[in-house]
Amino acid sequence: MVNLLARDFRKTPASITSFDFTDIASGTGYVVFKGGKGQSDYNLNQQEFYSDKITTFKLESITNVWETTQDIDFDVLLNNPLTMRGKAIISVPIGVQSRGGTSSGFYLKYTAYIRKWDGTTETEIVSGTSEELVWTIASSNIRDGIKTVNLEVPLTKFKKGETIRLTIVLEAKSEIEQNYNVGIAHDPKNRNDDPLDATEQIINDTTDTILNFHAPFRIDR
C-alpha cells in the first residue's frame, strides 16, 4: 500500500463553521467526517485526506465464537463548542481474506460507539451494532462489504478542546477454524488495496474504502 501525503489531522483542532447539509424540519446540521489513519493515530476530518494506511487488519485464527479483531478510535479535536443531537449515520467497509483456502460459514460485524473524550475521561454517548456480513458460498478468498448503522444521539454538548470519538469494534467468527486476515478499510480518497500485493488484501478492487460518519448537530436559531 502506498503512503501519499499522510498527515496527522488530530494535531490541528477542527473549527466547524458550516454544515455539509441540513435538515431544516428537525433543526439539525450534518457534518460528514471521513475516517483515516494519520501518522500515529486515527482521525476524523471533513477533508478528503490520504490515509497513511488504506486498511487495518490482522491475521487471526478464527473459531466459532465471536472474537474482537479490531478496536479503533477515530478522533476529531474541536476548536469551537458544538451540541450534537439527532440521527447519526455511520458506514464502514469491512472485509476478510481466507489464508487457508476458500471458505464458507464466516460472519463479520462491528459495533460503533460515539464518545466524548476530554483528555482525561471517555464518556460513551450511544452505540449500535451492524448487520452481519455473511460468507456462505466462497467463490474467491475475499469477502467484503459496507455495513451501515443509524444511531439516535441524545443532546450532548462538546466544549472547545474536547474530542468527538468514533470507536469501531470489529468481531468475527467462523464455522471452520482457520487463519483469516480480518479488518476494516478507511481511506477518505477511496483508494483500494495495492493490487500488486493480493496476498495481503481484505477489500476487493471494486469496493469503496471510505469510512463515513454523518454527525448531527443542533442548529442555533
HUMOQUI-V354753 format. One record per pair of residues at least 24 apart in sequence whose C-alpha atoms are under 7 Angstrom apart, sorted by the first residue. I is the first residue (numbers start at 1). J is the second residue. Records with the same first field share a line. If there is no record, write none. Layout:
I = J ; J
This chain:
1 = 53 ; 193 ; 194
3 = 52 ; 53
4 = 50
5 = 50
6 = 38 ; 39 ; 50 ; 51 ; 52
7 = 38 ; 39
8 = 38 ; 39
9 = 38 ; 43
10 = 43 ; 75 ; 76 ; 77
13 = 77 ; 78 ; 79
14 = 76 ; 77 ; 78 ; 79
15 = 78 ; 79 ; 80
27 = 218 ; 219
28 = 86 ; 216 ; 217 ; 218 ; 219
29 = 216 ; 217 ; 218 ; 219
30 = 214 ; 215 ; 216 ; 217
31 = 214 ; 215 ; 216
32 = 212 ; 213 ; 214 ; 215
33 = 212 ; 213 ; 214
34 = 188 ; 210 ; 211 ; 212 ; 213
35 = 74 ; 186 ; 187 ; 188 ; 211 ; 212
36 = 186 ; 187 ; 188
42 = 73 ; 74 ; 75
43 = 74 ; 75 ; 76
44 = 74 ; 75 ; 76
45 = 76
48 = 188 ; 189
49 = 188 ; 189
50 = 187 ; 188 ; 189
51 = 187 ; 188
54 = 185 ; 186 ; 187 ; 191 ; 192 ; 193
55 = 183 ; 184 ; 185 ; 186
56 = 183 ; 184 ; 185
57 = 181 ; 182 ; 183 ; 184
58 = 181 ; 182 ; 183
59 = 179 ; 180 ; 181 ; 182
60 = 179 ; 180 ; 181
61 = 177 ; 178 ; 179 ; 180
62 = 173 ; 174 ; 177 ; 178 ; 179 ; 180
63 = 173 ; 174 ; 175 ; 176 ; 177
64 = 173 ; 174 ; 175
65 = 173
66 = 171 ; 172 ; 173
67 = 171 ; 172 ; 173
68 = 169 ; 170 ; 171 ; 172
69 = 170 ; 171 ; 172 ; 182
70 = 169 ; 170 ; 183
71 = 167 ; 168 ; 169 ; 170
72 = 167 ; 168 ; 169
73 = 165 ; 166 ; 167 ; 168
74 = 165 ; 166 ; 167
75 = 163 ; 164 ; 165 ; 166
76 = 163 ; 164 ; 165
77 = 161 ; 162 ; 163 ; 164
78 = 160 ; 161 ; 162 ; 163
79 = 160 ; 161
80 = 159 ; 160
81 = 158 ; 159 ; 160
82 = 157 ; 158 ; 159
83 = 155 ; 156 ; 157 ; 158 ; 217 ; 218
84 = 155 ; 156 ; 157 ; 216 ; 217 ; 218
85 = 153 ; 154 ; 155 ; 156 ; 216 ; 217 ; 218
86 = 152 ; 153 ; 154 ; 216
87 = 150 ; 151 ; 152 ; 153 ; 216
88 = 150 ; 151 ; 152 ; 153 ; 214 ; 215 ; 216
89 = 149 ; 150 ; 151 ; 213 ; 214 ; 215
90 = 148 ; 149 ; 150 ; 212 ; 213 ; 214
91 = 146 ; 147 ; 148 ; 149 ; 211 ; 212 ; 213
92 = 146 ; 147 ; 148 ; 211 ; 212
93 = 145 ; 146 ; 147 ; 184 ; 185 ; 209 ; 211
94 = 144 ; 145 ; 146 ; 183 ; 184 ; 185
95 = 143 ; 144 ; 145 ; 182 ; 183 ; 184 ; 202 ; 203
96 = 142 ; 143 ; 144 ; 180 ; 181 ; 182 ; 183 ; 202
97 = 141 ; 142 ; 143 ; 180 ; 181 ; 182 ; 201 ; 202
98 = 141 ; 142 ; 179 ; 180 ; 181
99 = 179 ; 180
100 = 178 ; 179
101 = 141
102 = 138 ; 140 ; 141
103 = 138
104 = 135 ; 136 ; 137 ; 138
105 = 135 ; 136 ; 174 ; 175
106 = 134 ; 135 ; 136 ; 173 ; 174 ; 175
107 = 132 ; 133 ; 134 ; 135 ; 172 ; 173 ; 174
108 = 132 ; 133 ; 134 ; 171 ; 172 ; 173
109 = 133 ; 170 ; 171 ; 172
110 = 168 ; 169 ; 170 ; 171
111 = 168 ; 169 ; 170
112 = 166 ; 167 ; 168 ; 169
113 = 166 ; 167 ; 168
114 = 165 ; 166 ; 167
115 = 164 ; 165 ; 166
116 = 163 ; 164 ; 165
117 = 162 ; 163 ; 164 ; 165
118 = 162 ; 163
126 = 151 ; 153
127 = 151
142 = 202
144 = 203
185 = 209 ; 210 ; 211
186 = 210 ; 211
187 = 211
